[in-house]
């Protein structure tokens, strides 16, 4: 096993900056990021820690046709709840999302493994986000109402009995980067002797 000093790793300050500056992006520029960068982000996402090396994550990179079908279904759901104008506004917003990815985790009959696999898949999503962020590409991770609609899994092409949705991710170049704060460490850290 190589020692840390023999590994080629980024400087701690670079890693800290990447972690500290990454944001959830709500508004994207219209251009799609290069496909090869997205594929590399998915390759790297797979290096997330996962108990017993189950590699439970599944990625569905969506094309324009599937994205449009999901956007339309979401608009129908919004229109049913808040009216036609709200549904149309949501449709226009979703059509503006440049890149679409759905992430699922394989289900397990073992409750402990199921929790561990879901958590590992969340780590994979974070890897995906961080690599894209290092290229100036942002992500919004959502689990909105449409993702719980029975037609969603059918549109994406996964079996909800075998795979659990982890999220619908939009990605692209940020039109705006929100500012945010975190609670001081002392508010969330407990040290026990």
Order of alpha helices (4+ residues) and beta strands (2+ residues): alpha-alpha-beta-alpha-alpha-beta-alpha-beta-alpha-alpha-beta-alpha
